[in-house]
Amino acid sequence: MGTEPNTNLLTRQALASEFKDYALGIIGSLLYALSINLFVLPSGLYIGNLTGIAQILRELASTIFPGIGDLTGVFLLALNLPLLFISFQSINRKFFYKTILNIVVMSIAMSVIPVRLLIPGLEDTLTICLIGGILAGIGTGLCLRSGGSSGGTDILGVFVSLKNKDFSVGRVSLLISMLVYIYAFFRYPWVVLVYSIIFTLIYTFMVDRVHYQNVKISVMVVTRNREVLPYIVDVVNRSATYWDGTGAFTGSSYLVINTVVSKYELIILRRGVLDLDPQAFLIENQQVHVTGNFPSHFF
């Protein structure tokens, strides 16, 4: 009898968390589409990822079929199809479903939102790079934080990051950007290439800042409630080292737990520990470099 309310509560919490993730991905997708159509395309810039390749295909198509319209969103959707297969086979089913939703929302938004500069008269390309790069990076970062991605090189970035902890999503995207830069180098003046690189650097920086998985934090938890340890192992899904300690001032017995988590997992850890023991305290150190077996938990 007593376990049924708890089960219902956990189910509602899980559904609320899933709804929040999907909403976060949709918001991120819309932000990304807005930055592309209102900053990147009107300014003639290239973002160095799959969107940049879609821009190239759009240009080639408009050369062959004049007046065909802006099909960047359509090309982006087509390019994402083989990468979606990778996510379905090699990454995670929830990641796959959330990524599909994000890509569809993004492609529709890019097809509906008119391609025009958001701030008429704004001619400072560096300012456009800054604002557009921040918005696009935040959008992609939100998609990743939701447990999905914005598609394209983000899928490859997650895939490679799971295989090699020395890579981040932003770093993989930056490497793939070289293809777009080579095209811009031969087709456009140097100034376009330079500003496109600046835009992409700002974009990748924001992706890695917003996407919490790339930040590792060492945490020491001091608590009297021994239920905190199974919470870290079973809910946060991290291992830990622990020992018994004694308070120098009170002489009371405490459980001291040391673990390493991502910045996203830290939010879950803080909330759970303080729910279990409001008197507990956490010592956090962000200046940490992890070498060895530290799996990346994207989901």
Secondary structure in CASP SS format (residue, H / E / C, confidence):
PFRMAT SS
TARGET T0000
AUTHOR 0000-0000-0000
METHOD secondary structure of the structure
MODEL  1
M C 1.00
G C 1.00
T H 1.00
E H 1.00
P H 1.00
N H 1.00
T H 1.00
N H 1.00
L H 1.00
L H 1.00
T H 1.00
R H 1.00
Q H 1.00
A H 1.00
L H 1.00
A H 1.00
S H 1.00
E H 1.00
F H 1.00
K H 1.00
D H 1.00
Y H 1.00
A H 1.00
L H 1.00
G H 1.00
I H 1.00
I H 1.00
G H 1.00
S H 1.00
L H 1.00
L H 1.00
Y H 1.00
A H 1.00
L H 1.00
S H 1.00
I H 1.00
N H 1.00
L H 1.00
F H 1.00
V H 1.00
L H 1.00
P H 1.00
S H 1.00
G C 1.00
L C 1.00
Y C 1.00
I C 1.00
G C 1.00
N C 1.00
L H 1.00
T H 1.00
G H 1.00
I H 1.00
A H 1.00
Q H 1.00
I H 1.00
L H 1.00
R H 1.00
E H 1.00
L H 1.00
A H 1.00
S H 1.00
T H 1.00
I H 1.00
F C 1.00
P C 1.00
G C 1.00
I C 1.00
G C 1.00
D C 1.00
L C 1.00
T H 1.00
G H 1.00
V H 1.00
F H 1.00
L H 1.00
L H 1.00
A H 1.00
L H 1.00
N H 1.00
L H 1.00
P H 1.00
L H 1.00
L H 1.00
F H 1.00
I H 1.00
S H 1.00
F H 1.00
Q H 1.00
S H 1.00
I C 1.00
N C 1.00
R H 1.00
K H 1.00
F H 1.00
F H 1.00
Y H 1.00
K H 1.00
T H 1.00
I H 1.00
L H 1.00
N H 1.00
I H 1.00
V H 1.00
V H 1.00
M H 1.00
S H 1.00
I H 1.00
A H 1.00
M H 1.00
S H 1.00
V H 1.00
I C 1.00
P C 1.00
V C 1.00
R C 1.00
L C 1.00
L C 1.00
I C 1.00
P C 1.00
G C 1.00
L C 1.00
E C 1.00
D C 1.00
T H 1.00
L H 1.00
T H 1.00
I H 1.00
C H 1.00
L H 1.00
I H 1.00
G H 1.00
G H 1.00
I H 1.00
L H 1.00
A H 1.00
G H 1.00
I H 1.00
G H 1.00
T H 1.00
G H 1.00
L H 1.00
C H 1.00
L H 1.00
R H 1.00
S C 1.00
G C 1.00
G C 1.00
S C 1.00
S C 1.00
G C 1.00
G C 1.00
T H 1.00
D H 1.00
I H 1.00
L H 1.00
G H 1.00
V H 1.00
F H 1.00
V H 1.00
S H 1.00
L H 1.00
K H 1.00
N C 1.00
K C 1.00
D C 1.00
F C 1.00
S C 1.00
V H 1.00
G H 1.00
R H 1.00
V H 1.00
S H 1.00
L H 1.00
L H 1.00
I H 1.00
S H 1.00
M H 1.00
L H 1.00
V H 1.00
Y H 1.00
I H 1.00
Y H 1.00
A H 1.00
F H 1.00
F H 1.00
R H 1.00
Y C 1.00
P C 1.00
W H 1.00
V H 1.00
V H 1.00
L H 1.00
V H 1.00
Y H 1.00
S H 1.00
I H 1.00
I H 1.00
F H 1.00
T H 1.00
L H 1.00
I H 1.00
Y H 1.00
T H 1.00
F H 1.00
M H 1.00
V H 1.00
D H 1.00
R H 1.00
V H 1.00
H C 1.00
Y H 1.00
Q H 1.00
N H 1.00
V C 1.00
K E 1.00
I E 1.00
S E 1.00
V E 1.00
M E 1.00
V E 1.00
V E 1.00
T E 1.00
R C 1.00
N C 1.00
R C 1.00
E C 1.00
V H 1.00
L H 1.00
P H 1.00
Y H 1.00
I H 1.00
V H 1.00
D H 1.00
V C 1.00
V C 1.00
N C 1.00
R C 1.00
S C 1.00
A C 1.00
T E 1.00
Y E 1.00
W E 1.00
D E 1.00
G E 1.00
T E 1.00
G C 1.00
A C 1.00
F C 1.00
T C 1.00
G C 1.00
S C 1.00
S E 1.00
Y E 1.00
L E 1.00
V E 1.00
I E 1.00
N E 1.00
T E 1.00
V E 1.00
V E 1.00
S E 1.00
K H 1.00
Y H 1.00
E H 1.00
L H 1.00
I H 1.00
I H 1.00
L H 1.00
R H 1.00
R H 1.00
G H 1.00
V H 1.00
L H 1.00
D H 1.00
L H 1.00
D C 1.00
P C 1.00
Q C 1.00
A C 1.00
F E 1.00
L E 1.00
I E 1.00
E E 1.00
N E 1.00
Q C 1.00
Q C 1.00
V C 1.00
H C 1.00
V C 1.00
T C 1.00
G C 1.00
N C 1.00
F C 1.00
P C 1.00
S C 1.00
H C 1.00
F C 1.00
F C 1.00
END
